[in-house]
């Protein structure tokens, strides 16, 4: 004898088949270590000498000195006298001492020991690695060790889950 199929069984038979999707789980650990480099950008300033005046006579010329390697130019003051005694006069004499030629910058162990100082200078002494370090063991455990000045240690752990259906 055949029994009638119940409504619940018939409804189950009409459901569309299930599609299997995929699940992806990704774990990632990373370490980034950096030590700042030594750098200098410097611009030498040149020497400048100027005079300006009225009712003034130049008696002995002054001006810029002679150029010699490793030294700034220097200058000699001028001597003046008044042309018309008792009348007003003005005199402006200005001098800007330029930079001497600096010695070469030496970098040792990634660090500039002595930085040049010129009229316009921007300098970065550089970092010292010291005990800077980072490790990742087989279990993905991240360990960072601080370094000296001018260093950076960055550790990152990422967990990503993707479900596709």
C-alpha positions in Angstrom: 0.0 0.0 0.0 1.3 3.4 -0.9 0.9 6.2 1.6 0.2 9.7 0.4 3.1 12.2 0.5 2.6 14.9 3.0 2.6 18.6 2.0 5.9 19.2 3.9 7.8 16.6 2.0 6.4 17.9 -1.3 7.5 21.4 -0.5 11.0 20.2 0.4 11.3 18.5 -2.9 10.5 21.8 -4.7 13.3 23.8 -3.1 16.1 24.6 -5.5 19.4 22.8 -4.8 21.9 24.4 -2.5 25.1 25.7 -4.1 28.3 25.3 -2.2 30.3 28.5 -1.9 33.9 29.1 -0.7 35.4 30.6 2.4 38.8 32.0 2.3 40.7 33.0 5.5 44.0 34.8 5.0 46.4 35.8 7.8 49.3 38.1 7.1 52.0 39.5 9.4 54.6 42.0 8.2 57.5 44.0 9.6 59.0 47.2 8.2 62.2 48.7 9.6 63.8 52.0 8.4 66.6 54.2 9.4 66.7 57.8 8.3 69.6 58.7 6.0 71.9 61.7 6.6 71.4 64.6 4.2 72.3 68.2 3.8 71.3 70.9 1.4 73.3 74.0 1.7 73.6 77.2 -0.3 76.6 79.5 0.1 76.0 83.2 0.4 78.3 85.4 -1.6 80.1 88.5 -0.3 78.6 91.9 -1.1 80.0 95.4 -0.7 78.3 98.6 -1.6 78.6 102.4 -0.9 76.2 105.2 -1.5 76.2 108.8 -0.5 76.0 112.5 -1.5 78.4 115.3 -0.8 81.1 112.7 -0.2 84.4 112.1 -2.0 86.2 108.8 -2.0 89.7 109.3 -0.8 91.0 105.7 -0.4 89.0 102.9 -2.1 87.9 100.0 0.0 86.0 97.0 -1.2 86.1 93.2 -1.3 89.3 91.5 -0.5 90.9 88.8 -2.6 89.5 85.3 -2.9 91.5 82.5 -1.5 90.5 78.8 -1.1 88.9 78.0 2.2 88.5 81.6 3.4 85.8 84.1 3.1 86.6 87.1 1.0 86.8 89.9 3.6 86.8 93.6 2.8 88.7 96.8 3.5 86.8 99.9 4.6 87.1 103.0 2.4 88.1 106.5 3.5 85.9 109.5 2.6 85.9 113.2 3.0 83.1 115.8 2.7 83.1 117.7 -0.6 81.4 120.9 0.6 82.1 121.6 4.2 79.2 122.8 6.2 76.6 121.3 3.9 74.6 118.1 4.7 76.0 114.8 3.6 75.0 111.2 3.7 76.9 108.0 3.5 75.9 104.3 3.5 78.5 101.6 3.4 77.4 98.0 3.7 79.1 94.7 3.6 77.8 91.2 3.8 80.5 88.6 4.6 80.0 85.5 2.3 80.6 81.9 3.3 84.0 80.5 3.2 84.4 77.3 1.1 83.6 74.5 3.5 85.4 71.2 3.8 83.8 68.1 2.3 81.0 66.4 4.3 82.0 63.0 5.5 79.4 60.2 6.2 80.5 57.4 8.5 78.2 54.5 9.4 75.3 56.3 7.7 75.7 59.4 9.9 77.1 62.9 9.2 79.5 63.6 12.0 80.0 67.3 11.3 77.4 69.2 9.3 78.3 72.3 7.3 76.8 75.6 8.4 76.4 78.0 5.5 74.2 81.0 4.9 71.2 78.7 4.0 71.5 75.2 5.4 69.0 72.4 6.0 70.6 69.3 7.5 69.5 65.9 8.8 72.0 64.1 10.9 70.6 60.6 10.1 69.4 57.8 12.3 71.3 55.2 14.3 69.9 51.7 14.0 71.1 50.7 17.5 69.1 47.6 18.5 66.4 48.2 15.9 64.8 44.9 15.0 61.7 43.0 14.1 60.9 39.3 13.9 58.0 37.1 12.9 58.0 33.5 14.3 56.4 30.5 12.6 53.2 31.1 14.6 53.0 34.6 13.2 53.9 36.3 16.4 55.3 39.7 15.8 58.1 41.3 17.9 59.5 44.8 17.5 62.6 46.2 19.2 63.1 50.0 19.3 66.2 51.5 17.7 68.1 54.7 18.2 67.2 58.2 17.0 65.8 58.6 13.5 64.5 55.0 13.2 61.1 53.5 12.7 59.7 50.0 13.3 56.2 49.1 12.0 54.5 45.8 12.6 51.2 44.8 11.1 48.9 41.8 11.5 46.0 41.4 9.0 43.1 38.9 9.2 40.9 38.7 6.1 37.8 36.5 5.6 36.1 36.3 2.2 32.9 34.4 1.7 31.7 33.7 -1.8 28.3 32.2 -2.5 
